[in-house]
Amino acid sequence: MSERLDRVLETLRLEQVDPDTFTGHNMPMPHGRVFGGQVLAQALLAAAATVPHDRVPHSVHGYFLRPGDITTPITFAIERLRDGRSFTARRTHALQDGQPLLSMITSFQLDQDGLEHTSTAPDVPDPESLPMSLDVLAPLDHPMATFWGRYGAFDVRHVEQELYLSPDPTRTDLQHVWMRSRGPLPDDPVLHRALLAFACDQVMLEPVLRRHGASWASRDLSVASLDHAMWWHRPARADEWLLYVQSSPSAQGGRGLGSASVYDRAGALVATIAQEGMVRLP
């Protein structure tokens, strides 16, 4: 398992204070604010620790309420909303100094049979034919490039031109990205789903930037996640290639909406994600 992945897994290990309270620590970030994907994954794992092991998360709906400080541990307080025969629901409050950073409801389900169909994955180049994100980031003299070079636990490969340093001349909201962890992971389905939530926060708002001819290096760009919804349809491993088919149906009022359909290598839809963020350009 890679050193980068080890750092992330260590950050996701929570300390249990009492049956419904947990404490977590933070990854370093260049701007001093907690990474949204980190707190999403931690909130999911805290909720899962209060649920029977035969139930796995099938959806989360959360709001980012305040930026977090990386120097302060986060407290995760769990509300037990429902324990039914098939479904279990938990609300997680992520707190620093008594103030909420994130409020999120997670729904868990017992494995059951039912109707089944799936949309079809698009035909795109295989990930092996595309450049690795680390190869692109390595030569860049930028704090975020240095950070993801050291702490990037996921191999991210864009089908279209990446947006790290410069915008794509083609203005479109459509984006295809392959992702997998930089090493094998334990056979824990909840951990894999938590890591999918962690990873997707890196790219969810990129279709907004792509549509408006911007990049992560655009001058005076201001971006922050506002809310996040995620549905898991089928089992998926974060250490195997997953294709994120992304778009942005709307941007208005300083907010942009990003969506993603996530497919496994066999072409089955494993997850659907939506995230609205503050996206401000001069």
Rosetta blueprint (number, residue, H / E / L):
1 M L
2 S L
3 E H
4 R H
5 L H
6 D H
7 R H
8 V H
9 L H
10 E H
11 T H
12 L L
13 R L
14 L L
15 E E
16 Q E
17 V E
18 D E
19 P L
20 D L
21 T E
22 F E
23 T E
24 G E
25 H L
26 N L
27 M L
28 P L
29 M L
30 P L
31 H L
32 G L
33 R E
34 V L
35 F L
36 G H
37 G H
38 Q H
39 V H
40 L H
41 A H
42 Q H
43 A H
44 L H
45 L H
46 A H
47 A H
48 A H
49 A L
50 T L
51 V L
52 P L
53 H L
54 D L
55 R E
56 V E
57 P E
58 H E
59 S E
60 V E
61 H E
62 G E
63 Y E
64 F E
65 L L
66 R L
67 P L
68 G L
69 D E
70 I L
71 T L
72 T L
73 P L
74 I E
75 T E
76 F E
77 A E
78 I E
79 E E
80 R E
81 L E
82 R E
83 D E
84 G L
85 R L
86 S L
87 F E
88 T E
89 A E
90 R E
91 R E
92 T E
93 H E
94 A E
95 L E
96 Q E
97 D L
98 G L
99 Q E
100 P E
101 L E
102 L E
103 S E
104 M E
105 I E
106 T E
107 S E
108 F E
109 Q E
110 L E
111 D L
112 Q L
113 D L
114 G L
115 L L
116 E L
117 H L
118 T L
119 S L
120 T L
121 A L
122 P L
123 D L
124 V L
125 P L
126 D L
127 P H
128 E H
129 S H
130 L L
131 P L
132 M L
133 S H
134 L H
135 D H
136 V H
137 L H
138 A L
139 P L
140 L L
141 D L
142 H L
143 P H
144 M H
145 A H
146 T H
147 F H
148 W H
149 G H
150 R H
151 Y H
152 G L
153 A L
154 F E
155 D E
156 V E
157 R E
158 H E
159 V L
160 E L
161 Q L
162 E L
163 L L
164 Y L
165 L L
166 S L
167 P L
168 D L
169 P L
170 T L
171 R L
172 T L
173 D L
174 L L
175 Q E
176 H E
177 V E
178 W E
179 M E
180 R E
181 S E
182 R L
183 G L
184 P L
185 L L
186 P L
187 D L
188 D L
189 P H
190 V H
191 L H
192 H H
193 R H
194 A H
195 L H
196 L H
197 A H
198 F H
199 A H
200 C H
201 D L
202 Q L
203 V L
204 M L
205 L L
206 E H
207 P H
208 V H
209 L H
210 R H
211 R H
212 H L
213 G L
214 A L
215 S L
216 W L
217 A L
218 S L
219 R L
220 D L
221 L L
222 S E
223 V E
224 A E
225 S E
226 L E
227 D E
228 H E
229 A E
230 M E
231 W E
232 W E
233 H L
234 R L
235 P L
236 A L
237 R L
238 A L
239 D L
240 E L
241 W L
242 L E
243 L E
244 Y E
245 V E
246 Q E
247 S E
248 S E
249 P E
250 S E
251 A E
252 Q E
253 G L
254 G L
255 R E
256 G E
257 L E
258 G E
259 S E
260 A E
261 S E
262 V E
263 Y E
264 D E
265 R L
266 A L
267 G L
268 A L
269 L E
270 V E
271 A E
272 T E
273 I E
274 A E
275 Q E
276 E E
277 G E
278 M E
279 V E
280 R E
281 L L
282 P L
